[in-house]
Amino acid sequence: LLIADEPTTALDVTIQAQILDLLREMQEKIGMSILLITHNLGVVAETADHVAVMYAGKIVEYTDTKTLFETPRHPYTHGLFRSIPSITRKKEKLDVIPGVVPSPLEFPAGCRFRNRCAFATDECRQEPPLLAVEPNHFVACHHTDEIEP
């Protein structure tokens, strides 16, 4: 198992591609798994087979990469995708997720995303379990049924 924590951060796209190619080559030659930790959704789309989306230290969504990019089901994951610039959507400003990530000393009770979530209710004061919304697609949200995939 190779744990690669932000292996392409602050690199230009050419060097980034070379690093990702090297990781893939090592993976194939040695038959190893790679745990890739990154904020770069482009790198995720290019490299990962499965994705665990984390917010404030908790997994909020887990599925295969194709499913995540086609049908995200957690409000935080939706927010991440809405904040990506698009050549087909003409906007003056990018969408942003309101609020700020809480300090680890100030995580709210229950769902850690609830203070920033448009779907939050009193139920969100309870820890949401990570449940299957489809085969091999898991989401930690009390309001998954209300969220458009």
RAUR-V54806 format. One record per residue. N is the residue number from 1. RES is the residue in one small letter. PSI is psi in whole degrees, -180 to 180 (NA if undefined). Layout:
n->N res->RES psi->PSI
n->N res->RES psi->PSI
//
This chain:
n->1 res->l psi->125
n->2 res->l psi->123
n->3 res->i psi->113
n->4 res->a psi->104
n->5 res->d psi->106
n->6 res->e psi->53
n->7 res->p psi->-14
n->8 res->t psi->7
n->9 res->t psi->135
n->10 res->a psi->18
n->11 res->l psi->149
n->12 res->d psi->164
n->13 res->v psi->-31
n->14 res->t psi->-49
n->15 res->i psi->-39
n->16 res->q psi->-47
n->17 res->a psi->-39
n->18 res->q psi->-42
n->19 res->i psi->-45
n->20 res->l psi->-39
n->21 res->d psi->-42
n->22 res->l psi->-43
n->23 res->l psi->-44
n->24 res->r psi->-42
n->25 res->e psi->-45
n->26 res->m psi->-41
n->27 res->q psi->-45
n->28 res->e psi->-44
n->29 res->k psi->-43
n->30 res->i psi->-21
n->31 res->g psi->35
n->32 res->m psi->163
n->33 res->s psi->155
n->34 res->i psi->128
n->35 res->l psi->106
n->36 res->l psi->120
n->37 res->i psi->119
n->38 res->t psi->156
n->39 res->h psi->-5
n->40 res->n psi->104
n->41 res->l psi->-26
n->42 res->g psi->-42
n->43 res->v psi->-40
n->44 res->v psi->-49
n->45 res->a psi->-38
n->46 res->e psi->-31
n->47 res->t psi->-40
n->48 res->a psi->147
n->49 res->d psi->-42
n->50 res->h psi->154
n->51 res->v psi->135
n->52 res->a psi->114
n->53 res->v psi->129
n->54 res->m psi->145
n->55 res->y psi->124
n->56 res->a psi->42
n->57 res->g psi->3
n->58 res->k psi->142
n->59 res->i psi->124
n->60 res->v psi->-18
n->61 res->e psi->140
n->62 res->y psi->129
n->63 res->t psi->-176
n->64 res->d psi->158
n->65 res->t psi->-45
n->66 res->k psi->-46
n->67 res->t psi->-43
n->68 res->l psi->-44
n->69 res->f psi->-28
n->70 res->e psi->-37
n->71 res->t psi->67
n->72 res->p psi->143
n->73 res->r psi->-7
n->74 res->h psi->142
n->75 res->p psi->-36
n->76 res->y psi->-44
n->77 res->t psi->-43
n->78 res->h psi->-46
n->79 res->g psi->-40
n->80 res->l psi->-47
n->81 res->f psi->-35
n->82 res->r psi->-21
n->83 res->s psi->0
n->84 res->i psi->130
n->85 res->p psi->145
n->86 res->s psi->142
n->87 res->i psi->-15
n->88 res->t psi->-24
n->89 res->r psi->118
n->90 res->k psi->111
n->91 res->k psi->150
n->92 res->e psi->-38
n->93 res->k psi->149
n->94 res->l psi->151
n->95 res->d psi->145
n->96 res->v psi->156
n->97 res->i psi->122
n->98 res->p psi->156
n->99 res->g psi->-170
n->100 res->v psi->156
n->101 res->v psi->129
n->102 res->p psi->153
n->103 res->s psi->146
n->104 res->p psi->-22
n->105 res->l psi->-11
n->106 res->e psi->26
n->107 res->f psi->135
n->108 res->p psi->157
n->109 res->a psi->147
n->110 res->g psi->-135
n->111 res->c psi->125
n->112 res->r psi->-16
n->113 res->f psi->-7
n->114 res->r psi->-33
n->115 res->n psi->-11
n->116 res->r psi->1
n->117 res->c psi->132
n->118 res->a psi->-18
n->119 res->f psi->-1
n->120 res->a psi->137
n->121 res->t psi->180
n->122 res->d psi->-30
n->123 res->e psi->-28
n->124 res->c psi->-6
n->125 res->r psi->-11
n->126 res->q psi->143
n->127 res->e psi->123
n->128 res->p psi->132
n->129 res->p psi->155
n->130 res->l psi->106
n->131 res->l psi->152
n->132 res->a psi->126
n->133 res->v psi->-19
n->134 res->e psi->168
n->135 res->p psi->129
n->136 res->n psi->23
n->137 res->h psi->113
n->138 res->f psi->138
n->139 res->v psi->139
n->140 res->a psi->87
n->141 res->c psi->135
n->142 res->h psi->-16
n->143 res->h psi->27
n->144 res->t psi->-37
n->145 res->d psi->-21
n->146 res->e psi->-10
n->147 res->i psi->126
n->148 res->e psi->125
n->149 res->p psi->NA
//
